[in-house]
Amino acid sequence: GVPDNYPIADSRIWIVVGGLESGGILVRRGQDLDSPRMPYRLVTGATIEEIEIQGNRLKYRRLHGDGPDVGWVSLRTDSGKALILTLDGDDDEQVDA
């Protein structure tokens, strides 16, 4: 069998780059920004597997790092700063140093 945290073929892997000051990024149970928050955050540096993208929202499954196993996170903040980036480097934006 395939281990639980093994990525599905063709799905993109993302790494959490935001939330350094706050202990990670906010995770919600649903796509909607009004949906309930998870009790803990997805830590900076965690890797997640993309399940679905809707606008600025990404549904993920956690691969490595602490945080909720599944949930919805924002791709970027209201000010446009990236919270997560694709691991394979096909994102044309660079992380702010």
C-alpha positions as CSV (number, residue, x, y, z in Angstrom):
1,G,0.0,0.0,0.0
2,V,0.9,3.7,-0.3
3,P,1.7,5.5,2.9
4,D,-0.9,8.1,4.0
5,N,1.4,11.1,3.5
6,Y,2.5,10.0,0.0
7,P,1.6,12.7,-2.6
8,I,-0.9,11.7,-5.3
9,A,0.6,11.9,-8.8
10,D,0.3,15.3,-10.5
11,S,-0.8,17.1,-7.4
12,R,1.3,20.1,-6.5
13,I,3.1,20.4,-3.3
14,W,3.2,23.7,-1.4
15,I,5.4,24.9,1.4
16,V,4.2,27.4,4.1
17,V,6.3,30.5,4.0
18,G,4.0,32.9,6.0
19,G,3.2,33.1,9.6
20,L,6.7,33.3,10.9
21,E,5.8,35.9,13.6
22,S,2.6,34.2,14.6
23,G,3.5,30.5,14.8
24,G,2.0,29.6,11.4
25,I,-0.9,30.4,9.1
26,L,-4.5,30.3,9.9
27,V,-6.5,27.2,8.8
28,R,-10.2,27.1,8.4
29,R,-12.6,24.2,8.1
30,G,-14.1,25.5,4.9
31,Q,-13.3,27.5,1.9
32,D,-15.3,30.5,3.2
33,L,-13.4,33.1,5.2
34,D,-16.4,33.0,7.6
35,S,-16.0,29.3,8.3
36,P,-14.7,28.1,11.7
37,R,-11.0,28.4,12.4
38,M,-9.1,25.3,13.3
39,P,-7.8,25.3,16.9
40,Y,-4.2,25.5,15.8
41,R,-2.2,26.8,12.9
42,L,-0.2,25.2,10.1
43,V,3.4,25.9,11.0
44,T,5.9,27.8,8.8
45,G,7.9,25.4,6.7
46,A,5.2,22.7,6.6
47,T,4.6,21.0,3.3
48,I,1.1,20.4,2.1
49,E,-0.5,18.7,-0.9
50,E,-3.0,20.7,-3.0
51,I,-6.4,19.2,-3.2
52,E,-8.4,22.1,-4.7
53,I,-7.9,25.8,-5.4
54,Q,-10.8,28.3,-5.4
55,G,-9.5,31.9,-5.9
56,N,-7.2,32.8,-3.1
57,R,-8.1,29.7,-1.1
58,L,-6.4,26.3,-1.2
59,K,-7.7,23.1,0.3
60,Y,-4.8,20.9,1.4
61,R,-3.7,17.7,2.9
62,R,-0.7,17.9,5.3
63,L,2.4,16.0,4.4
64,H,5.1,17.2,6.8
65,G,5.2,19.7,9.7
66,D,2.7,20.5,12.5
67,G,-0.8,21.6,11.9
68,P,-4.3,20.4,11.0
69,D,-4.3,17.3,8.7
70,V,-6.7,18.9,6.2
71,G,-8.3,22.4,5.8
72,W,-8.3,25.6,3.8
73,V,-5.6,28.3,3.8
74,S,-5.2,31.5,1.9
75,L,-2.5,31.7,-0.8
76,R,-1.6,35.2,0.1
77,T,-2.5,38.0,2.6
78,D,-4.8,40.9,1.8
79,S,-1.7,42.9,1.1
80,G,-0.5,40.4,-1.5
81,K,2.3,38.7,0.5
82,A,2.6,35.0,-0.3
83,L,1.6,32.6,2.6
84,I,2.4,29.5,0.7
85,L,4.5,28.8,-2.4
86,T,4.7,25.8,-4.8
87,L,7.7,23.6,-3.9
88,D,8.6,22.8,-7.5
89,G,9.4,26.4,-8.2
90,D,6.9,26.9,-11.0
91,D,5.6,29.9,-9.2
92,D,6.9,33.0,-10.9
93,E,7.0,35.0,-7.7
94,Q,10.0,35.1,-5.4
95,V,9.7,35.0,-1.6
96,D,10.4,38.3,0.0
97,A,13.7,38.1,1.8
